[in-house]
Amino acid sequence: MEQKQHILKQSTFSSSPSSYSSISDRPISLLSRNGLLLLLLALVLLLGVLLPWPGSPLFLFPNRLSSSLSPSPQSKWRDYTLAQAARFVAKNGTVIVCAVSSPFLPFLNNWLISVSRQKHQDKVLVIAEDYITLYKVNEKWPGHAVLIPPALDSKTAFSFGSQGFFNFTARRPQHLLQILELGYNVMYNDVDMVWLQDPFLYLEGSHDAYFTDDMPQIKPLNHSHDLPHPDRNGETYICSCMIYLRPTNGAKLLMKKWSEELQSQAWSESIRFKANDQPAFNLALNKTAHQVCFCFLHVLFLLYLLINVGFMVFLLVSLVTLTCFVIFCSAGGSLLAFSSSFPNRRIVLQERGMGSRDKGETCHSPQ
């Protein structure tokens, strides 16, 4: 017995007193119960996040696409129109849309896995911002990607605030307007989001547009659908990352005004941290507030993390850092959203019924 204890004692991984004296002087063993539980948790997270779900429409895209991918067999997709694509994917008059360039294909795949778990993948239309994305998605999933010219630079993953990122996001309202003009309901998602619940179950009422804000204040269950008062800088913070629109005159007016605001906003270094579509979206909302029927969903930011270490390091070494996720928690479940390539992380709570008008309440926007 004493010999076994001696062997186990020598097989443990001791912590350095100089580095960890403030935490514990006791050696940490990966063979102990706590150590094994830690490794098991890391493995479960690794498999759950990084491996594709078998029923998903796509497999994980590599971070670097093969140079052998030739566009010639896929040339037919160059003439594939938005009207054709929307007609192909629409189910019950609804299209789920995202806009993606090739550097963010892994995020697209992660998002699609979650959408397919909620049985909505057949409604998905990927608006490809470059030909690599157009060909790659249609190779794996024919008919579910369309490119609306002009194509953007396929080699650049535009950073937040850059001119390239602004140009990328500035196309969004026009894409959505075109789908509305075709007569479809449209849900837009950023692909740094994944679903843990079916969001359509929470879109109650018959509003023109559904959206959430980007502020931490807790709202009551019966909070107003009026837009929040501007802050001392004269700004509101409605998020453009998840929008649901019906093909009404009010929703179309909102998209037109959003596009106009973006066209009037030239990119410059002085507005670098506001160089995206969200400020223009807020301006458009405020200018059309009396003409569009809004459903202002309730959102509570619970946590905002700054990540400076890779996800694998977090899983296998300390479980201290993550690659960006956002959770929309509903009654009985959540929507988990992974952020893009940026270090900011946030968790969001969405209660069912929050932000939805009573069924007797009516909208007065033009139809």
KOLVOPA-326121 format. One record per residue (C-alpha): residue number from 1; x, y, z. Coordinates in steps of 0.02 Angstrom, whole numbers, always signed. Example, Ala and Ser with C-alpha at 12.3 -4.5 7.8 and 13.67 -1.06 7.14 Angstrom:
BEGIN
(1,(+615,-225,+390))
(2,(+684,-53,+357))
END
This chain:
BEGIN
(1,(+0,+0,+0))
(2,(+139,+120,+46))
(3,(+227,+80,-119))
(4,(+69,+120,-220))
(5,(+47,+285,-129))
(6,(+228,+327,-164))
(7,(+207,+290,-350))
(8,(+47,+394,-362))
(9,(+130,+536,-271))
(10,(+274,+541,-394))
(11,(+157,+530,-546))
(12,(+65,+689,-504))
(13,(+95,+857,-589))
(14,(+154,+978,-456))
(15,(+115,+1163,-468))
(16,(+255,+1287,-446))
(17,(+246,+1372,-276))
(18,(+313,+1532,-350))
(19,(+177,+1538,-482))
(20,(+27,+1466,-392))
(21,(+58,+1492,-207))
(22,(-89,+1611,-199))
(23,(-206,+1476,-267))
(24,(-151,+1311,-191))
(25,(+4,+1222,-130))
(26,(-73,+1052,-163))
(27,(-12,+959,-318))
(28,(-139,+937,-459))
(29,(-160,+765,-536))
(30,(-244,+732,-702))
(31,(-275,+555,-638))
(32,(-377,+620,-492))
(33,(-566,+627,-502))
(34,(-566,+815,-528))
(35,(-432,+801,-660))
(36,(-527,+668,-756))
(37,(-688,+768,-746))
(38,(-596,+920,-814))
(39,(-527,+820,-961))
(40,(-698,+744,-995))
(41,(-780,+916,-996))
(42,(-648,+980,-1116))
(43,(-675,+831,-1231))
(44,(-864,+854,-1231))
(45,(-848,+1039,-1273))
(46,(-721,+1000,-1408))
(47,(-831,+869,-1491))
(48,(-989,+972,-1473))
(49,(-918,+1132,-1547))
(50,(-787,+1079,-1672))
(51,(-863,+921,-1748))
(52,(-1010,+932,-1870))
(53,(-1178,+860,-1828))
(54,(-1213,+710,-1942))
(55,(-1377,+782,-2005))
(56,(-1306,+950,-2057))
(57,(-1311,+1000,-2241))
(58,(-1124,+1036,-2250))
(59,(-966,+969,-2176))
(60,(-841,+1083,-2092))
(61,(-761,+1198,-2217))
(62,(-572,+1206,-2204))
(63,(-496,+1372,-2155))
(64,(-403,+1370,-2319))
(65,(-489,+1311,-2475))
(66,(-397,+1194,-2589))
(67,(-312,+1277,-2736))
(68,(-375,+1132,-2841))
(69,(-553,+1199,-2828))
(70,(-592,+1248,-3006))
(71,(-738,+1362,-3049))
(72,(-764,+1287,-3221))
(73,(-881,+1143,-3170))
(74,(-982,+1268,-3069))
(75,(-995,+1402,-3202))
(76,(-1183,+1375,-3215))
(77,(-1202,+1458,-3045))
(78,(-1139,+1623,-3116))
(79,(-1307,+1644,-3203))
(80,(-1409,+1588,-3053))
(81,(-1522,+1733,-3004))
(82,(-1589,+1787,-2836))
(83,(-1768,+1758,-2896))
(84,(-1724,+1579,-2946))
(85,(-1633,+1546,-2783))
(86,(-1771,+1618,-2673))
(87,(-1903,+1518,-2765))
(88,(-1799,+1360,-2742))
(89,(-1768,+1377,-2554))
(90,(-1927,+1465,-2492))
(91,(-2041,+1361,-2382))
(92,(-2208,+1428,-2323))
(93,(-2163,+1595,-2402))
(94,(-2007,+1616,-2295))
(95,(-1821,+1627,-2334))
(96,(-1680,+1624,-2206))
(97,(-1534,+1729,-2269))
(98,(-1353,+1757,-2224))
(99,(-1213,+1844,-2319))
(100,(-1042,+1761,-2319))
(101,(-870,+1780,-2396))
(102,(-748,+1634,-2407))
(103,(-639,+1675,-2255))
(104,(-794,+1648,-2146))
(105,(-851,+1481,-2217))
(106,(-813,+1390,-2052))
(107,(-935,+1508,-1964))
(108,(-1065,+1474,-2099))
(109,(-1048,+1287,-2070))
(110,(-1066,+1306,-1882))
(111,(-1223,+1411,-1905))
(112,(-1297,+1288,-2031))
(113,(-1272,+1143,-1912))
(114,(-1378,+1230,-1783))
(115,(-1512,+1283,-1908))
(116,(-1527,+1104,-1971))
(117,(-1555,+1043,-1793))
(118,(-1711,+1151,-1790))
(119,(-1767,+1079,-1959))
(120,(-1757,+1245,-2052))
(121,(-1606,+1213,-2163))
(122,(-1709,+1195,-2321))
(123,(-1759,+1379,-2308))
(124,(-1578,+1440,-2302))
(125,(-1509,+1548,-2442))
(126,(-1325,+1594,-2431))
(127,(-1288,+1758,-2518))
(128,(-1110,+1728,-2575))
(129,(-1002,+1884,-2578))
(130,(-869,+1800,-2685))
(131,(-861,+1661,-2814))
(132,(-765,+1540,-2701))
(133,(-912,+1541,-2580))
(134,(-1038,+1525,-2722))
(135,(-952,+1373,-2794))
(136,(-908,+1291,-2629))
(137,(-1083,+1300,-2554))
(138,(-1170,+1245,-2714))
(139,(-1045,+1103,-2733))
(140,(-1097,+1035,-2563))
(141,(-1277,+1098,-2565))
(142,(-1338,+1138,-2742))
(143,(-1454,+1285,-2761))
(144,(-1430,+1360,-2588))
(145,(-1305,+1496,-2634))
(146,(-1319,+1643,-2751))
(147,(-1201,+1785,-2794))
(148,(-1270,+1960,-2822))
(149,(-1139,+2056,-2924))
(150,(-1018,+2133,-2901))
(151,(-914,+2002,-2810))
(152,(-801,+2060,-2669))
(153,(-618,+2018,-2642))
(154,(-618,+1834,-2594))
(155,(-446,+1836,-2512))
(156,(-479,+1961,-2374))
(157,(-565,+1930,-2207))
(158,(-612,+2110,-2174))
(159,(-585,+2168,-1996))
(160,(-720,+2261,-1902))
(161,(-715,+2447,-1942))
(162,(-614,+2429,-2101))
(163,(-674,+2500,-2266))
(164,(-690,+2324,-2333))
(165,(-802,+2275,-2188))
(166,(-908,+2430,-2216))
(167,(-927,+2390,-2402))
(168,(-974,+2211,-2356))
(169,(-1110,+2258,-2232))
(170,(-1175,+2403,-2337))
(171,(-1247,+2278,-2463))
(172,(-1360,+2196,-2334))
(173,(-1518,+2304,-2343))
(174,(-1522,+2296,-2532))
(175,(-1513,+2106,-2526))
(176,(-1656,+2099,-2402))
(177,(-1760,+2225,-2500))
(178,(-1744,+2122,-2659))
(179,(-1810,+1968,-2568))
(180,(-1954,+2068,-2495))
(181,(-1995,+2133,-2668))
(182,(-2009,+1952,-2725))
(183,(-2146,+1928,-2594))
(184,(-2057,+1824,-2463))
(185,(-2040,+1840,-2275))
(186,(-1855,+1849,-2236))
(187,(-1753,+1813,-2082))
(188,(-1576,+1881,-2084))
(189,(-1440,+1809,-1971))
(190,(-1257,+1848,-1950))
(191,(-1163,+1684,-1961))
(192,(-1077,+1713,-1795))
(193,(-1240,+1648,-1721))
(194,(-1302,+1472,-1691))
(195,(-1476,+1419,-1639))
(196,(-1518,+1316,-1485))
(197,(-1704,+1348,-1509))
(198,(-1822,+1380,-1653))
(199,(-1831,+1571,-1663))
(200,(-1991,+1567,-1766))
(201,(-2086,+1509,-1611))
(202,(-2052,+1678,-1531))
(203,(-2100,+1793,-1675))
(204,(-2276,+1828,-1618))
(205,(-2396,+1953,-1693))
(206,(-2403,+2025,-1869))
(207,(-2270,+2160,-1866))
(208,(-2169,+2226,-2012))
(209,(-2000,+2204,-1930))
(210,(-1929,+2112,-1779))
(211,(-1762,+2156,-1700))
(212,(-1669,+2171,-1535))
(213,(-1572,+2309,-1452))
(214,(-1389,+2311,-1403))
(215,(-1407,+2380,-1227))
(216,(-1390,+2297,-1056))
(217,(-1540,+2374,-967))
(218,(-1670,+2250,-905))
(219,(-1844,+2283,-976))
(220,(-2011,+2231,-902))
(221,(-2114,+2096,-986))
(222,(-2237,+2225,-1052))
(223,(-2107,+2349,-1110))
(224,(-2148,+2474,-1245))
(225,(-2114,+2440,-1428))
(226,(-2067,+2621,-1454))
(227,(-1885,+2646,-1500))
(228,(-1774,+2686,-1351))
(229,(-1730,+2866,-1318))
(230,(-1563,+2917,-1394))
(231,(-1416,+2926,-1275))
(232,(-1321,+3087,-1239))
(233,(-1232,+3065,-1406))
(234,(-1399,+3061,-1495))
(235,(-1383,+2876,-1538))
(236,(-1486,+2719,-1514))
(237,(-1416,+2544,-1516))
(238,(-1530,+2427,-1611))
(239,(-1437,+2272,-1669))
(240,(-1439,+2224,-1853))
(241,(-1372,+2047,-1823))
(242,(-1542,+1962,-1820))
(243,(-1690,+2037,-1914))
(244,(-1856,+1962,-1968))
(245,(-1957,+2053,-2100))
(246,(-2125,+2027,-2183))
(247,(-2153,+2085,-2364))
(248,(-2254,+2238,-2313))
(249,(-2237,+2417,-2371))
(250,(-2172,+2461,-2198))
(251,(-2030,+2334,-2203))
(252,(-1984,+2385,-2381))
(253,(-1982,+2568,-2330))
(254,(-1865,+2526,-2186))
(255,(-1744,+2434,-2301))
(256,(-1746,+2577,-2427))
(257,(-1710,+2706,-2292))
(258,(-1571,+2595,-2221))
(259,(-1490,+2583,-2392))
(260,(-1503,+2771,-2417))
(261,(-1420,+2805,-2249))
(262,(-1277,+2689,-2294))
(263,(-1252,+2770,-2463))
(264,(-1239,+2941,-2381))
(265,(-1111,+2879,-2254))
(266,(-939,+2877,-2333))
(267,(-807,+2774,-2243))
(268,(-660,+2864,-2162))
(269,(-536,+2833,-2022))
(270,(-629,+2957,-1913))
(271,(-781,+2843,-1908))
(272,(-684,+2681,-1906))
(273,(-770,+2611,-1752))
(274,(-941,+2654,-1823))
(275,(-902,+2595,-1999))
(276,(-1033,+2460,-2017))
(277,(-1217,+2448,-2059))
(278,(-1285,+2464,-1882))
(279,(-1278,+2654,-1858))
(280,(-1368,+2677,-2024))
(281,(-1496,+2547,-1972))
(282,(-1532,+2646,-1814))
(283,(-1551,+2807,-1913))
(284,(-1671,+2720,-2031))
(285,(-1774,+2651,-1887))
(286,(-1790,+2822,-1806))
(287,(-1838,+2906,-1970))
(288,(-1973,+2777,-2010))
(289,(-2035,+2747,-1832))
(290,(-2210,+2814,-1869))
(291,(-2226,+2718,-2033))
(292,(-2163,+2544,-1986))
(293,(-2238,+2423,-1860))
(294,(-2094,+2360,-1752))
(295,(-2080,+2213,-1634))
(296,(-1943,+2260,-1513))
(297,(-1879,+2097,-1437))
(298,(-1812,+2103,-1260))
(299,(-1627,+2065,-1239))
(300,(-1521,+2059,-1081))
(301,(-1333,+2053,-1095))
(302,(-1272,+1942,-953))
(303,(-1088,+1928,-990))
(304,(-960,+2012,-1100))
(305,(-791,+1928,-1107))
(306,(-626,+1981,-1183))
(307,(-537,+1830,-1255))
(308,(-351,+1832,-1289))
(309,(-309,+1647,-1303))
(310,(-362,+1519,-1433))
(311,(-508,+1401,-1401))
(312,(-401,+1245,-1403))
(313,(-286,+1318,-1270))
(314,(-438,+1354,-1164))
(315,(-506,+1178,-1181))
(316,(-348,+1081,-1150))
(317,(-253,+1192,-1029))
(318,(-361,+1301,-916))
(319,(-541,+1322,-980))
(320,(-514,+1508,-955))
(321,(-540,+1572,-1134))
(322,(-665,+1537,-1273))
(323,(-691,+1581,-1455))
(324,(-837,+1701,-1452))
(325,(-1012,+1648,-1410))
(326,(-1182,+1728,-1384))
(327,(-1328,+1639,-1299))
(328,(-1508,+1686,-1323))
(329,(-1596,+1594,-1180))
(330,(-1781,+1567,-1201))
(331,(-1899,+1489,-1076))
(332,(-1837,+1310,-1084))
(333,(-1690,+1341,-1200))
(334,(-1565,+1457,-1283))
(335,(-1495,+1524,-1444))
(336,(-1306,+1510,-1442))
(337,(-1212,+1629,-1555))
(338,(-1028,+1621,-1594))
(339,(-953,+1789,-1637))
(340,(-845,+1821,-1789))
(341,(-657,+1839,-1789))
(342,(-656,+1974,-1656))
(343,(-612,+1954,-1471))
(344,(-773,+2022,-1397))
(345,(-891,+1892,-1325))
(346,(-1065,+1909,-1255))
(347,(-1207,+1807,-1182))
(348,(-1386,+1861,-1211))
(349,(-1549,+1812,-1127))
(350,(-1713,+1814,-1225))
(351,(-1872,+1773,-1129))
(352,(-2019,+1708,-1227))
(353,(-2153,+1840,-1249))
(354,(-2038,+1984,-1208))
(355,(-2055,+2115,-1342))
(356,(-2210,+2038,-1422))
(357,(-2368,+2141,-1426))
(358,(-2529,+2070,-1360))
(359,(-2628,+1981,-1495))
(360,(-2760,+2114,-1487))
(361,(-2636,+2251,-1525))
(362,(-2629,+2308,-1705))
(363,(-2501,+2387,-1817))
(364,(-2536,+2544,-1915))
(365,(-2399,+2537,-2045))
(366,(-2443,+2548,-2229))
(367,(-2479,+2381,-2310))
END
